[in-house]
Amino acid sequence: MQVTVCDVCKRVGVETRLYKITEGERSVETDRCQEHSQPFEEALDPASHQVKETADDLPAPAKKSPAKGSATRKAPAKKAAKRDTAKKAAAQESQSGGGRGPVLTTIEAIDAAKKP
């Protein structure tokens, strides 16, 4: 007889779900009860992958025009910050769904989903 328990609390008789996590060439499987699966479920939730605006993303306030005759020079445009590619990949996988089997999520994507 085989009994599957949560890899964190080891409680017997509690329903568990199997999560497969892959990062590059490494892979791990973990069984988690509902209580201990929270970080994985948050990372798998498409709503948690929406990009939130920060002060850096907002346009700069309008500046007053310089006095007549003074030399003006435009500042170079700010480049957009690189987005976490693992987070994008996880969001695309969770949106595509379509019978491809379980969605694999990296530890980095899970950690990124936790941050506000």
QUIKAWO-V730177 format. One line per field, one symbol per residue. phi: phi as a letter, one per 40 degrees, with the letter a starting at -180 (. if undefined). psi: psi as a letter, one per 40 degrees, with the letter a starting at -180 (. if undefined). burial: # if it has 24 or more other ideal C-beta (glycine too) atoms within 12 Angstrom, else .. A space follows every 50 residues. Layout:
phi: ???
psi: ???
burial: ???
//
This chain:
phi: .bbcbccccgccgbcbbcbbbbbgccaabacbcdcccdcccccccdcccc cccbcccccccccccccdgccbacccccccccccccccccccccccffgc gcccbccccccccccc
psi: hhhhihedefhiehhiihhhhhhbeiiiihhiiddeeddddddehddeei hihiddeiiiihiiiiiheihihiiiihiiihihddddddddddddcffe aihhiiddddddddh.
burial: .....#.........#..#.#........####...#.###.##...##. ...................................##.###.##...... ..#####.##.##...
//
